[in-house]
């Protein structure tokens, strides 16, 4: 009698893994001149002209924020300062990614993850979600403990 094995094509529901991506700085440009949309485009042009790739772009009421590779931090600091922008720069940031199939469809899962993250005491800069993961930008010094706490809550 032949033995057959099935290949699973779908991942199981729930948290499948937690990972950390290191090596970022966060830039938060604020107090942009009106019209804000044009000013945002000016900031993005400055970053583009430096040849720096950005991640996690978020629009704020008076500006924008984004992550850059830590190697580009001093260059971006210098060019934004030179262009006269008001901004805050957070060095040594990491992204904690919580992978879960259909995370948005799992009732209360994102809320529970966010509650755990806040309760960890880690300084959180941003949260974002996709259909299959939650992304948390945090200080690098807090990222490992945060990831461990999230893993432990769903073990």
Secondary structure, DSSP 8 states (H G I E B T S, - for coil): ---------S--BEEEEEEEEEEEEEEEEES--SSHHHHHHHHHHHHHHTT--EEEEEEETTEEEEEEEGGGHHHHHHHHHHTT-EEEEEEEEEEEEEEEETGGGSTTHHHHHHHHHHHTT--EEEEEEETTEEEEEEEHHHHHHHHHHHHHHT-
